[in-house]
Amino acid sequence: RLATSADISGSPTMSSSTITAEGKTPDSTGSFVQSDAVVQGCRRNVSALPATPCQPSDPHSGSFTVEPGGRCSNPLSEASAGDVRARLSRAQELADNLLLSPIVQPEEAGLAQREAGDGPVYWQSFFIVWSFFCGYASLFGLQHFIKVRFGIKDDSSSASHDFGIATSVLYVFNLLFRFAHNVVFGCFSPRGRVYISVSFMMAAILTIAVRILLLESYHLGWVVLAYSMGGIAVGSFESNLLTCLTPLGHRTKHVAILGIPVGVTSVLVGIFFVMGPPFYVPVMAVYIVVAGINLAGMLLFMFCIPNIVVHPGVEVKGQLGVRKFASDLKAFRRWLPRLWHYPLAMTVDMFALSCFSPGVALFIYDNPTVDVWPRRLTMQTDTFFALYNTTNMLGGLLGRWLSYRLRPRHAMCYSCFTVLGIVLLLSRVPVLAPFSTFFIMLGDGLIYGTISRHVDTHVQKEFNLTAISCWLFVGDFGSVVGSNMISYVRDW
């Protein structure tokens, strides 16, 4: 250890400021923090020592006196002076090396191997995300079947608009619980909140399957209840799951987010096959199967994903959860400046997803058949949307796969794909519709993965949960606006 005072104006003296060879000093909590100031002080003191080494005038304090001209009042012998000079040279070399050494927090040291990609990849995370987003897709992708059961037509009637508002609470509660999960579920750890969110998703799906479809209770309040619980589930799931996966490294998180487009497409494409010939599976059975898949995903998470804490302040109990969230908000200067402009790209992306992919497309192509190529190729509408949703999945997979392999750049750069997809869809050319959703989902995958990667590499781990919550919260403003714009864009 080197111990030296940073005061070089007078007689350099030994002090209790301690710096280790790793380039860190202990703080009041016993953890280590970066201490460039101490290292710089060490360099300055070494260079300020007199040319002729001195004997301490006070053996207890180690202080010595320098006469005018840099000479010692009590110089060492030549032999001892040579040894001291060698030690001082080594000290200055050490100080230089410390300034160039990377700073690694001790609580992160155990995660270094995983974050470097050397640790195991937990492929089960893919199926956990896949199962949950099967449930999410069943809420926004199968709402047309619920609307038919209520006897409401796809037109500009007040009943149609009221149904649209009832289902849009999915996005409203999703938005609110991006942050509210820190308060409402503050007494639970992030891992516990994952269990809660999956439970809410199963409750939402079963409310539709049992109360509306089986018991035929056609009151709009049941729709509001189911979609509210679905919004709470989605708003609480992503940020807490990503926080639980952060200690497992980039590769596990990369695998996990690939499950999002696959889960959505499994429902949006799969239902057209199982509900048509030769299976004719009723929509109620689809909801029940999706609820069972979510239960299986929760069990996978429980038994296959290890419980590793990112930072002592993240895994909390009781009111410490709320206190941790409040503490992170007060310390926003330590994480928000590195993040605030990235979620703006997510807002544009989520607006496009909720309004145009599929959104308005379901109303543009709502006839029994679609003239994909006039007078040359005509498809059944169900077949057309099976193709449409397949390209949707391919775009999302490609974007997420590329997001961790391309050179890091700002997420807003990828909004060009989103805008291109919207323009292609609004051109109302059927053959371009699959390409429109491909580009929208390509942009979505690139934006989502880029922001996730940026949070991991630029935001301190202790703020991981709050930073992810902030990112998703800002992005979901686009979802709320987009979902409420569908009927108006359709009329236009």
Disulfide bonds with the S-S distance in Angstrom:
Cys54-Cys72 1.40
